[in-house]
Amino acid sequence: MSEEIINRVANSKLVTFDLEEIYPKGERVSFDISQWLMEGIVLRESEFREKAKQNDWSQYQEKFVALFCSTDAIVPGWAYLLLSLHLAPFAKKVTVGSLEELESILFAELLQNLDVSEFEDKAIIIKGCAHRPIPQNAYVLLAQKLQPIAKSIMYGEACSSVPLFKKK
């Protein structure tokens, strides 16, 4: 006589929060300003402004853009501002830094405005594995946002989660 196998995970009241489900859609690209510097290190204002004026910014339509400089050049702050203003009519978002920093900023903005009221007094698992580049900071921000309202917070998968928080 064999006993029936019961799927306790399927029958539990756990709610999974998958950050991939709110992943902002759109291509991410980086723009290295060193290509517009003399020998990659010296910014000549008139030449830089002319290149910015002549550039086809429409190629960044609906894209997320990370501005950075791959050399050790000292780039004045106005240079990033100038490029961001040229990109503004086309790009979804412009930041200064790496693509990883861009992702972190996108998720910080998303999570700041996210309504989490549906998770009140629920046992939540923050899904740990993803196919897209979810920044570690997004997990931290999500956990902090859920903590005041959640019954409990775990990390991982329902079959092998790590308990992080339980309301007293």
ROZALO-923504 format. One record per residue (C-alpha): residue in one letter; residue number from 0; x, y, z. Coordinates in Angstrom, 1 decimal. Each point is the difference from the previous one (the first is absolute). Layout:
% residues N
<rec residu="A" num="NUM" east="X" north="Y" up="Z"/>
...
% end
This chain:
% residues 168
<rec residu="M" num="0" east="0.0" north="0.0" up="0.0"/>
<rec residu="S" num="1" east="1.5" north="3.3" up="-1.1"/>
<rec residu="E" num="2" east="-0.7" north="3.4" up="1.5"/>
<rec residu="E" num="3" east="-1.2" north="2.8" up="-2.2"/>
<rec residu="I" num="4" east="2.7" north="2.6" up="-0.6"/>
<rec residu="I" num="5" east="-1.2" north="3.4" up="1.0"/>
<rec residu="N" num="6" east="1.5" north="3.1" up="-1.6"/>
<rec residu="R" num="7" east="0.3" north="2.3" up="3.0"/>
<rec residu="V" num="8" east="1.5" north="2.8" up="-2.0"/>
<rec residu="A" num="9" east="-3.0" north="0.1" up="-2.4"/>
<rec residu="N" num="10" east="-2.4" north="0.0" up="3.0"/>
<rec residu="S" num="11" east="1.9" north="2.6" up="2.0"/>
<rec residu="K" num="12" east="-1.1" north="3.7" up="0.3"/>
<rec residu="L" num="13" east="3.4" north="1.2" up="-1.1"/>
<rec residu="V" num="14" east="0.1" north="2.8" up="-2.5"/>
<rec residu="T" num="15" east="3.0" north="0.3" up="-2.4"/>
<rec residu="F" num="16" east="1.3" north="3.4" up="-0.9"/>
<rec residu="D" num="17" east="2.0" north="-0.3" up="-3.3"/>
<rec residu="L" num="18" east="1.9" north="3.2" up="-0.8"/>
<rec residu="E" num="19" east="0.2" north="-1.2" up="-3.6"/>
<rec residu="E" num="20" east="-3.7" north="0.7" up="-0.3"/>
<rec residu="I" num="21" east="0.5" north="3.7" up="0.5"/>
<rec residu="Y" num="22" east="3.3" north="0.2" up="-2.1"/>
<rec residu="P" num="23" east="-0.2" north="3.2" up="-2.0"/>
<rec residu="K" num="24" east="-0.3" north="-0.9" up="-3.7"/>
<rec residu="G" num="25" east="2.5" north="1.7" up="-2.4"/>
<rec residu="E" num="26" east="3.5" north="-0.3" up="-1.3"/>
<rec residu="R" num="27" east="2.9" north="1.0" up="2.2"/>
<rec residu="V" num="28" east="2.9" north="1.7" up="-1.6"/>
<rec residu="S" num="29" east="3.1" north="1.8" up="1.2"/>
<rec residu="F" num="30" east="1.6" north="3.1" up="-1.6"/>
<rec residu="D" num="31" east="3.7" north="0.4" up="0.6"/>
<rec residu="I" num="32" east="0.9" north="3.7" up="-0.3"/>
<rec residu="S" num="33" east="3.7" north="-0.7" up="-0.2"/>
<rec residu="Q" num="34" east="-0.5" north="-0.5" up="-3.8"/>
<rec residu="W" num="35" east="-0.7" north="3.8" up="-0.1"/>
<rec residu="L" num="36" east="3.1" north="1.0" up="2.0"/>
<rec residu="M" num="37" east="3.3" north="0.9" up="-1.6"/>
<rec residu="E" num="38" east="2.2" north="-3.1" up="0.4"/>
<rec residu="G" num="39" east="-2.8" north="-1.3" up="2.3"/>
<rec residu="I" num="40" east="1.0" north="2.3" up="2.9"/>
<rec residu="V" num="41" east="-0.4" north="3.7" up="-0.9"/>
<rec residu="L" num="42" east="-3.4" north="1.6" up="-0.4"/>
<rec residu="R" num="43" east="0.1" north="2.9" up="-2.3"/>
<rec residu="E" num="44" east="-3.2" north="1.9" up="0.5"/>
<rec residu="S" num="45" east="-0.7" north="1.3" up="-3.5"/>
<rec residu="E" num="46" east="0.8" north="-3.4" up="-1.7"/>
<rec residu="F" num="47" east="-2.0" north="-1.9" up="2.6"/>
<rec residu="R" num="48" east="-3.0" north="2.3" up="-0.4"/>
<rec residu="E" num="49" east="0.2" north="-0.3" up="-3.8"/>
<rec residu="K" num="50" east="0.1" north="-3.8" up="0.2"/>
<rec residu="A" num="51" east="-3.0" north="0.0" up="2.3"/>
<rec residu="K" num="52" east="-1.9" north="2.3" up="-2.4"/>
<rec residu="Q" num="53" east="0.8" north="-2.1" up="-3.1"/>
<rec residu="N" num="54" east="-0.6" north="-3.4" up="1.6"/>
<rec residu="D" num="55" east="-3.1" north="-2.0" up="-1.1"/>
<rec residu="W" num="56" east="-1.7" north="-0.3" up="3.4"/>
<rec residu="S" num="57" east="-3.1" north="-1.7" up="-1.5"/>
<rec residu="Q" num="58" east="1.9" north="-3.3" up="0.1"/>
<rec residu="Y" num="59" east="-0.7" north="0.0" up="3.8"/>
<rec residu="Q" num="60" east="-3.8" north="0.2" up="-0.5"/>
<rec residu="E" num="61" east="-1.7" north="-1.8" up="2.9"/>
<rec residu="K" num="62" east="3.2" north="-1.3" up="1.4"/>
<rec residu="F" num="63" east="1.5" north="0.2" up="3.5"/>
<rec residu="V" num="64" east="3.4" north="1.7" up="-0.3"/>
<rec residu="A" num="65" east="3.0" north="-0.1" up="2.4"/>
<rec residu="L" num="66" east="2.6" north="2.7" up="-0.6"/>
<rec residu="F" num="67" east="3.5" north="-0.8" up="1.1"/>
<rec residu="C" num="68" east="3.7" north="0.7" up="-0.8"/>
<rec residu="S" num="69" east="2.2" north="-3.0" up="-0.5"/>
<rec residu="T" num="70" east="3.2" north="2.0" up="0.5"/>
<rec residu="D" num="71" east="1.5" north="1.8" up="3.0"/>
<rec residu="A" num="72" east="-1.0" north="3.3" up="-1.5"/>
<rec residu="I" num="73" east="-1.3" north="2.7" up="2.3"/>
<rec residu="V" num="74" east="-3.4" north="0.7" up="-1.5"/>
<rec residu="P" num="75" east="-1.7" north="3.2" up="1.1"/>
<rec residu="G" num="76" east="-3.5" north="-0.5" up="1.3"/>
<rec residu="W" num="77" east="-1.6" north="2.2" up="-2.7"/>
<rec residu="A" num="78" east="1.1" north="-2.5" up="-2.7"/>
<rec residu="Y" num="79" east="-2.3" north="-2.7" up="1.4"/>
<rec residu="L" num="80" east="-2.8" north="2.5" up="0.4"/>
<rec residu="L" num="81" east="0.4" north="1.2" up="-3.6"/>
<rec residu="L" num="82" east="-0.2" north="-3.6" up="-1.3"/>
<rec residu="S" num="83" east="-3.0" north="-0.8" up="2.2"/>
<rec residu="L" num="84" east="-1.9" north="3.0" up="-1.4"/>
<rec residu="H" num="85" east="0.7" north="-1.1" up="-3.6"/>
<rec residu="L" num="86" east="-1.2" north="-3.5" up="0.9"/>
<rec residu="A" num="87" east="-3.1" north="1.1" up="2.0"/>
<rec residu="P" num="88" east="-2.3" north="0.2" up="-3.0"/>
<rec residu="F" num="89" east="0.8" north="-3.5" up="-1.0"/>
<rec residu="A" num="90" east="1.2" north="-2.2" up="2.9"/>
<rec residu="K" num="91" east="-2.3" north="-1.5" up="2.6"/>
<rec residu="K" num="92" east="2.6" north="0.7" up="2.7"/>
<rec residu="V" num="93" east="3.5" north="1.4" up="0.1"/>
<rec residu="T" num="94" east="2.4" north="-0.5" up="2.9"/>
<rec residu="V" num="95" east="3.7" north="0.4" up="0.7"/>
<rec residu="G" num="96" east="1.9" north="-3.3" up="0.8"/>
<rec residu="S" num="97" east="0.1" north="-3.6" up="-1.1"/>
<rec residu="L" num="98" east="-2.8" north="-2.1" up="-1.3"/>
<rec residu="E" num="99" east="-0.2" north="-1.7" up="3.4"/>
<rec residu="E" num="100" east="-0.5" north="3.4" up="1.6"/>
<rec residu="L" num="101" east="-2.7" north="0.8" up="-2.5"/>
<rec residu="E" num="102" east="-1.8" north="-3.2" up="0.9"/>
<rec residu="S" num="103" east="0.2" north="0.9" up="3.7"/>
<rec residu="I" num="104" east="-1.4" north="3.5" up="-0.6"/>
<rec residu="L" num="105" east="-2.9" north="-1.4" up="-2.1"/>
<rec residu="F" num="106" east="-1.0" north="-2.5" up="2.7"/>
<rec residu="A" num="107" east="0.4" north="2.6" up="2.8"/>
<rec residu="E" num="108" east="-2.5" north="2.3" up="-1.8"/>
<rec residu="L" num="109" east="-2.4" north="-2.9" up="-0.8"/>
<rec residu="L" num="110" east="0.1" north="-1.3" up="3.6"/>
<rec residu="Q" num="111" east="-0.4" north="3.4" up="1.5"/>
<rec residu="N" num="112" east="-3.4" north="0.4" up="-1.8"/>
<rec residu="L" num="113" east="-1.1" north="-3.6" up="0.2"/>
<rec residu="D" num="114" east="-3.3" north="-0.6" up="1.9"/>
<rec residu="V" num="115" east="0.6" north="-3.0" up="2.3"/>
<rec residu="S" num="116" east="-3.2" north="0.1" up="1.9"/>
<rec residu="E" num="117" east="-1.1" north="-3.3" up="-1.5"/>
<rec residu="F" num="118" east="2.8" north="-1.7" up="1.9"/>
<rec residu="E" num="119" east="-1.2" north="1.2" up="3.4"/>
<rec residu="D" num="120" east="0.1" north="-2.8" up="2.7"/>
<rec residu="K" num="121" east="1.2" north="-2.6" up="-2.6"/>
<rec residu="A" num="122" east="2.9" north="-2.4" up="0.0"/>
<rec residu="I" num="123" east="2.2" north="1.1" up="-2.9"/>
<rec residu="I" num="124" east="2.8" north="-1.6" up="-1.8"/>
<rec residu="I" num="125" east="2.2" north="2.3" up="-2.0"/>
<rec residu="K" num="126" east="1.0" north="-2.1" up="-3.0"/>
<rec residu="G" num="127" east="3.7" north="-0.3" up="-0.1"/>
<rec residu="C" num="128" east="1.0" north="-1.2" up="-3.5"/>
<rec residu="A" num="129" east="-0.7" north="2.1" up="-3.1"/>
<rec residu="H" num="130" east="0.8" north="-0.1" up="-3.7"/>
<rec residu="R" num="131" east="0.5" north="3.7" up="-0.2"/>
<rec residu="P" num="132" east="2.6" north="2.2" up="1.8"/>
<rec residu="I" num="133" east="-1.9" north="0.9" up="3.2"/>
<rec residu="P" num="134" east="2.4" north="2.1" up="2.2"/>
<rec residu="Q" num="135" east="0.6" north="-1.2" up="3.6"/>
<rec residu="N" num="136" east="-1.1" north="3.4" up="1.2"/>
<rec residu="A" num="137" east="-3.5" north="-0.7" up="-1.4"/>
<rec residu="Y" num="138" east="-0.4" north="-3.0" up="2.3"/>
<rec residu="V" num="139" east="1.1" north="2.1" up="3.0"/>
<rec residu="L" num="140" east="-2.4" north="2.8" up="-0.9"/>
<rec residu="L" num="141" east="-2.9" north="-2.4" up="-0.5"/>
<rec residu="A" num="142" east="0.7" north="-1.8" up="3.4"/>
<rec residu="Q" num="143" east="0.0" north="3.4" up="1.8"/>
<rec residu="K" num="144" east="-3.2" north="1.0" up="-1.7"/>
<rec residu="L" num="145" east="-1.8" north="-3.2" up="0.9"/>
<rec residu="Q" num="146" east="1.3" north="-0.3" up="3.6"/>
<rec residu="P" num="147" east="-2.5" north="2.4" up="1.6"/>
<rec residu="I" num="148" east="-3.0" north="-1.8" up="-1.5"/>
<rec residu="A" num="149" east="1.0" north="-3.6" up="-0.6"/>
<rec residu="K" num="150" east="-0.8" north="-2.9" up="2.4"/>
<rec residu="S" num="151" east="3.3" north="-1.6" up="-1.0"/>
<rec residu="I" num="152" east="2.6" north="0.4" up="-2.7"/>
<rec residu="M" num="153" east="2.1" north="-2.8" up="-1.5"/>
<rec residu="Y" num="154" east="2.5" north="-0.1" up="-2.9"/>
<rec residu="G" num="155" east="0.4" north="-2.6" up="-2.7"/>
<rec residu="E" num="156" east="-2.5" north="-2.5" up="-1.3"/>
<rec residu="A" num="157" east="-3.0" north="-1.5" up="1.8"/>
<rec residu="C" num="158" east="1.7" north="-3.4" up="0.2"/>
<rec residu="S" num="159" east="3.2" north="1.4" up="1.5"/>
<rec residu="S" num="160" east="-0.4" north="3.4" up="1.4"/>
<rec residu="V" num="161" east="2.1" north="1.8" up="2.6"/>
<rec residu="P" num="162" east="-2.0" north="1.7" up="2.8"/>
<rec residu="L" num="163" east="0.9" north="3.7" up="0.4"/>
<rec residu="F" num="164" east="-2.7" north="1.6" up="2.1"/>
<rec residu="K" num="165" east="-3.1" north="-1.0" up="2.1"/>
<rec residu="K" num="166" east="-2.3" north="2.5" up="1.6"/>
<rec residu="K" num="167" east="-0.2" north="-0.4" up="3.7"/>
% end
